[in-house]
Amino acid sequence: MKSKPNIDNFIAGTPTDQKPAELLQHAPAVKPRLIQKIFKISEDLAIDLEQRCINERRKLGRRVTQNELAEIALRNYLS
């Protein structure tokens, strides 16, 4: 049988009887905030990017987006 909730925990902002460390283990990972940027690139670069997406999809066996590859390339370039 489930016990009554502890009112002190509720007032303190902890809605369950779990310890704060246990609550953090179940917290979802925080994703970075995304913003949209629009760039104009040459046609040959766009075709190359699209082909690399296709190649990566085949190699990894999962969906790979052009945004994902562009972000990886920018991070490598800027680091």
PLY file of the C-alpha trace (Angstrom):
ply
format ascii 1.0
element vertex 79
property float x
property float y
property float z
element edge 78
property int vertex1
property int vertex2
end_header
0.00 0.00 0.00
1.26 3.45 -0.87
1.93 5.81 2.01
0.63 9.37 2.19
2.88 11.98 0.60
5.05 14.04 2.88
3.62 17.59 3.05
7.03 19.02 3.99
8.52 17.75 0.72
5.63 19.25 -1.20
6.08 22.66 0.43
9.83 22.51 -0.19
9.17 21.88 -3.90
9.96 18.16 -3.96
6.68 16.46 -4.91
7.79 12.90 -4.00
9.59 11.16 -1.19
12.65 10.69 -3.42
15.88 12.40 -2.54
16.98 15.26 -4.85
19.84 13.15 -6.28
17.35 10.46 -7.30
15.17 13.07 -8.99
18.09 14.36 -11.04
18.84 10.87 -12.36
15.42 10.73 -13.99
15.50 14.29 -15.36
15.52 14.51 -19.16
18.71 15.72 -20.83
18.59 19.40 -21.72
18.96 19.94 -25.47
20.70 23.06 -26.68
18.39 25.74 -28.02
18.30 25.77 -31.80
17.98 28.88 -33.95
17.40 29.02 -37.68
19.98 30.57 -40.00
19.65 30.85 -43.75
22.80 30.65 -45.89
23.29 30.78 -49.62
25.84 28.27 -50.92
26.95 27.35 -54.41
25.06 24.69 -56.32
28.03 22.30 -56.46
28.47 22.53 -52.67
24.75 21.83 -52.14
24.94 18.77 -54.41
28.04 17.54 -52.57
26.30 17.99 -49.21
23.29 16.03 -50.40
25.48 13.21 -51.72
27.43 13.04 -48.45
24.13 12.70 -46.57
23.21 9.74 -48.75
26.63 8.15 -48.17
26.44 8.66 -44.40
22.92 7.18 -44.27
24.16 4.05 -46.02
27.25 3.79 -43.83
25.55 4.46 -40.47
22.19 2.89 -41.23
20.27 5.83 -39.80
18.88 9.15 -40.93
21.51 11.84 -41.44
20.34 15.35 -42.27
22.06 18.10 -44.19
21.73 20.30 -41.08
23.60 17.69 -39.04
26.48 17.53 -41.53
26.62 21.32 -41.88
26.79 21.72 -38.09
29.59 19.13 -37.83
31.53 20.86 -40.61
31.12 24.31 -39.00
32.14 23.03 -35.57
35.27 21.42 -37.04
36.12 24.58 -38.98
35.55 26.96 -36.07
37.37 24.89 -33.43
0 1
1 2
2 3
3 4
4 5
5 6
6 7
7 8
8 9
9 10
10 11
11 12
12 13
13 14
14 15
15 16
16 17
17 18
18 19
19 20
20 21
21 22
22 23
23 24
24 25
25 26
26 27
27 28
28 29
29 30
30 31
31 32
32 33
33 34
34 35
35 36
36 37
37 38
38 39
39 40
40 41
41 42
42 43
43 44
44 45
45 46
46 47
47 48
48 49
49 50
50 51
51 52
52 53
53 54
54 55
55 56
56 57
57 58
58 59
59 60
60 61
61 62
62 63
63 64
64 65
65 66
66 67
67 68
68 69
69 70
70 71
71 72
72 73
73 74
74 75
75 76
76 77
77 78
